[in-house]
Amino acid sequence: MKYRRIVAALAALALMASACSCGKEEIKTSDVSGSTVTENTTASSDGDEEESGKVTEKKSDDKKTTTKAADKSDKSTTTTKAGEKKSDAATSAAKSGDKTESTTAANNSGNDNSNSGNDNSNSGNDNSNSGGDNSGSGSEASQGEDSGEEKVYTAEIQLGASPKVTGSNVSVSGSVVTINAGGDFRFYGSVSDGQICVNTATEEKVTVILDGVDISNSNGPAIFINEAKKCTIKSREGTVNYLSDGGKDKVNDGVIFSNDTVRLKGNGELNITANNAHGIASDDDIIIDNGTYNITSKKSGLFAHDDVTINEGRLNIKGGTNGIKSKGTLNVNGGYTVISGGTKEDKSSVYAEGSFSYTGGYVYAAGNRVSVPTYSEAPYIVLDLGKTEAAGSSVEILLNGQRMISFEPHNDFRCLLMLAPEVKDGNTFRANVNGSGNDFTISGTDNVFSVN
């Protein structure tokens, strides 16, 4: 009986032990399940790197983290053993984006990225616009007569006794071609006693492109701009062009004559022989933007009733009276100009009735007299040789012993003019005529020297 009680007691103890063991297993499982977020959020456990990474990655998926960068950051953070440093744990928690606040921040960050993307897109549009501008510029270049590429002209005209025209806004009468509306007009070929006439009654822009022409007119201008508010004459790059006139026209008195402002440009060469009066004449303004111009004239090489402006280009002018004459202002902003003027006592190589402004470029002139600049950004030099030197004499101009130019004026001369950006206060200037000359020291802006 006592034995049975002992056996029963042992059996009861065994059952109790078994029950206690099962209870512990359930509690352990519950603890692990409950600690999944806690341990990885705080990174306070010493779990292994791979498991920690998997748990974090799973949590990131559950939370639907908005950026891949955040996922990579989370994985990078969780590869460090959890609990090594509290600061690392805090960083891991922040990057994991636990709870709604962190997720909201991630979403905001995503919105910011989206906005940034929009900004970049706008920047791309700006670049596209810039590219569009460049494309437009390229389009102009591809269509430009100096680019060597094909251009669509308003009309193309082959000069001759019976000019051939392809295009519009042009009429022909004998050997005279008249432009009667705006556009770009390409001329090529040669003609004797022919003319290009521009006669537009509107504000439309007219560009005359000279593509290897030889035009002579014994009765008046080779190019006559009767009416055109905006007219440009352009010598096409790589071409050599020839214009000459004749007759006794005292009104339209230039090889190129314009009643309005005329602008000349292009990277070609234009040779002008004025048998009547002036090389290029305008009742308004003459503007030289670039190009090469060789002008031999009975009277002035350039003559304007208003203003003459030289921005760039190379000009070689041999005037019968004046080299350049402006009844308004003369403005030299650049270029390289060599002038020899006339022999009459009251004539000049350079003459400006109004102001004479020099801001850049080179001017070397020889003539009987010369107008001095009223404004000059570099010291100017005028030398009165004291006597008239014969046409064809050799002239050599030196600055600080360095030769700047040598040339032979085609007419008798007495005065020399030099404008160059290299001229500085304190420089030494010397002009040798037929091998002999004197030294002068530059002082201030106004330098008018005389040889006694």
C-alpha positions in Angstrom: 0.0 0.0 0.0 2.7 2.3 0.9 4.6 1.2 -2.2 1.6 2.0 -4.4 1.4 5.5 -2.9 5.1 6.0 -3.6 4.6 4.8 -7.2 1.6 7.0 -7.6 3.4 10.0 -6.2 6.3 9.4 -8.6 4.0 9.2 -11.6 2.3 12.4 -10.5 5.6 14.1 -10.3 6.6 12.9 -13.8 3.4 14.2 -15.2 3.9 17.6 -13.6 7.5 17.7 -14.9 6.2 17.0 -18.4 3.6 19.7 -18.2 6.1 22.2 -17.0 8.4 21.4 -19.9 5.7 22.0 -22.5 4.9 25.3 -20.9 8.4 26.5 -21.2 8.6 25.7 -24.9 5.5 27.7 -25.6 6.8 30.7 -23.7 10.1 30.5 -25.6 8.4 30.5 -28.9 6.2 33.4 -27.9 9.3 35.3 -26.8 11.1 34.8 -30.1 8.0 35.8 -32.1 7.4 38.9 -30.0 11.1 39.9 -30.2 11.3 39.9 -34.0 10.6 43.7 -34.4 12.0 44.7 -31.0 15.4 43.1 -31.5 15.8 44.3 -35.0 14.4 47.8 -34.4 16.7 48.4 -31.5 19.5 46.3 -32.8 20.2 45.1 -29.2 20.5 41.4 -29.8 23.7 39.6 -30.7 22.0 37.6 -33.5 24.1 36.6 -36.5 24.5 39.0 -39.4 22.7 37.0 -42.0 19.6 36.4 -39.8 19.6 40.1 -38.8 19.8 41.1 -42.4 17.0 38.8 -43.4 14.8 40.0 -40.6 15.4 43.7 -41.4 14.9 43.0 -45.1 11.6 41.2 -44.3 10.5 44.1 -42.2 11.5 46.6 -44.9 9.3 44.6 -47.3 6.5 44.6 -44.9 6.7 48.4 -44.5 7.1 48.8 -48.3 10.2 51.1 -48.1 9.9 53.5 -51.0 13.5 53.6 -52.2 16.1 51.0 -53.2 18.8 53.1 -51.7 17.1 52.8 -48.3 17.0 49.0 -48.7 20.7 49.0 -49.5 21.4 51.3 -46.5 19.4 49.0 -44.3 21.3 45.9 -45.5 24.6 47.7 -45.1 23.7 48.7 -41.6 22.4 45.3 -40.5 25.5 43.5 -41.6 27.2 45.1 -38.6 26.5 42.9 -35.6 23.5 44.3 -33.7 24.3 45.9 -30.4 27.9 46.7 -31.2 27.3 50.4 -30.7 24.2 52.2 -29.7 24.7 54.9 -32.3 24.9 52.3 -35.0 21.7 50.8 -33.6 20.0 54.1 -33.7 21.2 54.7 -37.3 20.0 51.3 -38.2 16.6 52.0 -36.7 16.4 55.4 -38.5 17.4 53.9 -41.8 15.0 51.0 -41.5 12.3 53.6 -41.1 10.4 51.9 -38.2 6.9 53.1 -37.5 4.8 55.6 -39.5 7.0 58.6 -38.9 10.1 57.1 -40.5 8.0 55.8 -43.4 6.5 59.2 -43.9 10.0 60.7 -44.0 11.0 58.1 -46.6 7.9 59.0 -48.6 8.8 62.7 -48.3 12.3 61.9 -49.3 10.8 60.1 -52.3 8.7 63.2 -53.1 11.8 65.3 -52.9 13.6 63.0 -55.2 10.6 63.2 -57.5 10.7 67.0 -57.4 14.4 66.9 -57.9 13.7 64.7 -60.9 11.3 67.3 -62.1 14.0 69.9 -61.7 16.4 67.8 -63.6 13.8 67.3 -66.2 13.4 71.1 -66.4 17.1 71.4 -66.6 17.0 68.9 -69.3 14.5 71.0 -71.0 16.7 74.0 -70.6 19.6 72.0 -72.1 17.3 70.9 -74.8 16.4 74.6 -75.4 20.1 75.4 -75.4 20.6 72.5 -77.8 17.8 74.0 -79.8 19.5 77.3 -79.9 22.7 75.6 -80.9 20.8 73.6 -83.4 19.3 76.8 -84.7 22.7 78.3 -84.9 23.9 75.2 -86.7 20.9 75.5 -89.0 21.9 79.0 -89.9 25.5 77.9 -90.3 24.4 75.0 -92.5 22.4 77.4 -94.6 25.0 80.2 -94.4 26.8 81.1 -97.6 30.1 81.0 -95.7 29.6 77.4 -94.4 30.2 75.7 -97.7 26.9 73.8 -97.2 23.8 74.2 -99.3 21.5 77.1 -98.6 18.0 77.8 -99.9 18.1 81.3 -101.4 15.2 83.5 -102.3 16.8 83.6 -105.7 20.0 82.7 -107.5 21.1 84.8 -110.4 23.7 84.0 -113.0 24.9 87.4 -114.3 25.4 88.1 -118.0 23.9 89.9 -121.0 20.7 87.9 -120.3 20.8 87.0 -116.6 19.3 83.7 -115.6 17.1 83.7 -112.5 16.0 80.8 -110.3 13.7 82.0 -107.5 11.5 84.9 -106.7 11.4 88.6 -105.8 13.6 89.5 -108.7 13.0 91.2 -112.1 15.3 91.5 -115.1 15.6 94.2 -117.7 18.4 93.7 -120.1 21.5 93.1 -118.0 20.1 94.9 -114.9 18.8 92.7 -112.1 16.4 94.3 -109.7 15.5 92.9 -106.3 12.0 94.1 -105.4 11.3 92.4 -102.1 13.2 91.0 -99.1 15.3 87.9 -99.0 18.7 86.4 -99.6 20.0 86.6 -103.2 23.0 84.8 -104.5 24.8 86.3 -107.5 27.6 84.7 -109.6 29.1 85.2 -113.0 30.2 88.3 -114.9 28.6 91.1 -116.8 29.7 94.2 -118.7 27.5 97.3 -118.4 25.3 95.4 -115.9 24.0 96.3 -112.5 22.4 94.9 -109.3 19.6 97.2 -108.2 17.8 96.9 -104.9 14.5 98.7 -104.8 12.2 97.5 -102.0 9.5 99.7 -100.6 9.1 97.8 -97.3 11.1 97.2 -94.2 12.1 93.7 -95.3 15.8 92.7 -95.0 17.8 92.2 -98.2 21.1 90.4 -98.4 23.1 90.4 -101.6 25.6 87.5 -101.7 28.5 88.0 -104.1 29.7 84.5 -105.0 32.6 85.2 -107.5 31.1 88.1 -109.5 32.7 90.5 -111.9 30.4 93.4 -112.6 31.4 96.5 -114.5 29.0 99.4 -115.4 30.3 102.2 -117.6 27.2 104.3 -116.9 26.8 104.2 -113.1 27.0 102.0 -110.0 27.7 98.3 -110.2 25.4 97.9 -107.2 22.7 100.5 -106.7 20.6 100.5 -103.5 17.8 102.8 -104.5 15.6 101.9 -101.5 16.1 99.3 -98.8 16.0 100.1 -95.1 18.1 97.0 -94.3 20.6 96.0 -96.9 23.7 93.9 -96.5 26.3 93.1 -99.2 28.2 89.9 -98.3 31.2 88.4 -100.1 31.0 84.7 -99.8 33.9 83.0 -98.0 36.7 81.9 -100.4 35.5 84.0 -103.3 37.1 87.0 -105.0 34.7 89.6 -106.4 35.2 92.6 -108.7 33.1 95.7 -109.1 33.8 98.8 -111.2 31.9 101.8 -112.5 32.2 104.7 -115.0 30.3 107.6 -116.4 29.7 111.0 -114.8 26.8 110.4 -112.4 27.2 113.1 -109.7 24.2 111.8 -107.7 24.7 108.0 -107.6 28.4 108.5 -107.3 29.8 105.2 -106.0 30.7 101.8 -107.4 28.4 100.7 -104.5 25.9 103.5 -103.9 23.1 103.5 -101.4 20.4 106.0 -100.5 20.1 104.2 -97.2 22.5 102.5 -94.7 24.5 99.8 -96.3 26.3 97.1 -94.3 29.2 95.0 -95.7 30.4 91.7 -94.4 31.5 88.2 -95.3 34.8 86.4 -95.3 35.4 86.8 -99.0 37.4 89.5 -101.0 35.9 92.5 -102.7 37.9 94.6 -105.2 36.4 97.9 -106.1 37.6 100.3 -108.8 35.9 103.7 -108.9 36.3 105.5 -112.2 33.5 108.0 -111.5 33.9 109.1 -107.9 33.8 107.1 -104.7 34.3 103.4 -104.0 31.5 102.9 -101.5 29.1 105.8 -101.0 26.0 106.3 -98.9 23.6 109.1 -98.2 23.2 107.4 -94.8 25.7 105.2 -93.0 28.4 102.7 -94.1 29.1 99.8 -91.7 32.0 97.4 -92.3 31.6 94.2 -90.2 34.3 92.0 -91.7 35.7 90.9 -95.0 38.6 92.1 -97.2 38.2 95.2 -99.3 40.7 96.6 -101.8 39.4 100.0 -103.0 40.9 102.3 -105.6 38.9 105.4 -106.2 39.0 108.7 -108.2 37.6 110.4 -105.1 37.0 109.0 -101.6 37.4 105.3 -100.9 34.5 105.4 -98.4 32.2 108.3 -98.3 29.1 108.7 -96.1 26.8 111.6 -95.5 26.2 110.4 -92.0 28.4 107.9 -90.3 31.2 105.5 -91.2 31.8 102.5 -88.8 34.5 99.9 -89.1 34.0 97.0 -86.7 36.3 94.4 -88.3 37.8 93.5 -91.6 40.8 94.3 -93.7 40.7 97.5 -95.8 43.3 98.7 -98.3 42.1 102.1 -99.6 43.8 104.2 -102.3 41.8 107.4 -102.5 42.1 110.1 -105.1 41.0 112.8 -102.7 40.2 111.3 -99.3 40.8 107.8 -98.2 37.8 107.8 -95.8 35.4 110.8 -95.6 32.4 111.1 -93.2 30.2 114.1 -93.0 29.0 112.7 -89.8 31.0 110.6 -87.4 33.9 108.1 -87.9 34.0 105.1 -85.6 36.9 102.6 -85.7 36.2 99.6 -83.4 38.5 97.0 -85.0 39.9 95.7 -88.2 43.1 96.5 -90.1 43.0 99.5 -92.4 45.7 100.9 -94.6 44.9 104.2 -96.4 46.6 106.6 -98.7 44.7 109.7 -99.6 44.8 112.5 -102.1 47.3 115.3 -102.9 45.0 118.4 -102.7 45.8 120.7 -99.9 42.4 120.5 -98.3 42.1 116.7 -98.6 42.9 114.0 -96.0 43.7 110.4 -95.8 41.1 110.3 -93.0 38.4 113.0 -92.6 35.6 113.2 -90.2 33.4 116.3 -90.1 31.9 115.1 -86.7 33.5 113.1 -84.0 36.2 110.6 -84.6 36.2 107.7 -82.2 38.8 105.0 -81.9 38.3 101.9 -79.6 40.3 99.2 -81.3 41.9 97.8 -84.4 44.7 99.2 -86.6 44.7 102.3 -88.9 47.8 103.4 -90.9 47.2 106.3 -93.1 49.3 108.6 -95.4 48.0 111.8 -97.0 48.2 115.5 -97.3 46.3 116.0 -94.0 44.4 113.9 -91.5 41.6 114.3 -88.9 42.8 113.5 -85.4 40.6 111.3 -83.1 38.3 113.2 -80.7 38.2 110.0 -78.5 40.9 107.3 -78.4 41.3 104.4 -76.0 45.0 104.2 -76.9 47.4 107.1 -77.6 47.2 108.2 -81.2 50.1 109.3 -83.3 50.1 111.9 -86.1 53.3 112.9 -87.8 53.8 116.0 -90.0 56.8 115.3 -92.1 57.3 119.0 -92.8 57.4 118.5 -96.6 55.6 116.6 -99.3 57.0 113.2 -100.0 56.6 111.6 -103.5 54.1 108.9 -104.3 55.7 105.5 -104.2 58.1 106.4 -101.3 58.7 103.6 -98.8 57.2 104.2 -95.4 58.2 102.1 -92.4 56.5 102.6 -89.0 58.2 101.3 -85.9 57.1 101.1 -82.2 59.9 100.5 -79.6 62.1 99.4 -82.5 59.6 96.8 -83.8 58.3 97.3 -87.3 54.5 97.7 -87.3 54.0 98.2 -91.0 55.7 99.1 -94.2 53.9 100.4 -97.3 54.1 102.7 -100.3 51.5 105.4 -100.6 50.2 105.7 -104.1 49.9 109.5 -104.0 52.1 112.3 -102.7 51.8 112.7 -98.9 52.9 114.8 -96.0 51.1 113.4 -92.9 51.1 110.0 -91.3 48.5 108.5 -88.8 48.9 105.5 -86.6 46.3 103.9 -84.4 47.1 100.6 -82.7 46.2 99.0 -79.4 49.9 98.4 -78.6 50.7 102.1 -78.4 51.4 103.0 -74.7 52.5 106.1 -72.8 56.3 106.1 -72.8 56.7 104.1 -76.1 59.2 105.2 -78.8 57.7 105.9 -82.2 59.7 106.2 -85.4 58.6 106.6 -89.0 61.2 106.0 -91.7 60.5 107.5 -95.2 62.9 106.1 -97.8 65.1 104.9 -95.0 65.5 107.9 -92.8 63.4 109.2 -89.8 63.3 110.5 -86.2 62.4 109.0 -82.9 59.6 110.4 -80.8 58.4 109.5 -77.3 54.7 108.9 -76.7 53.3 111.0 -73.9 49.6 111.0 -73.0 46.8 110.4 -75.5 47.4 113.2 -78.0 50.6 112.9 -79.9 51.1 115.2 -82.9 54.7 115.4 -83.9 56.4 117.5 -86.5 59.7 117.1 -88.4 61.4 120.5 -88.6 
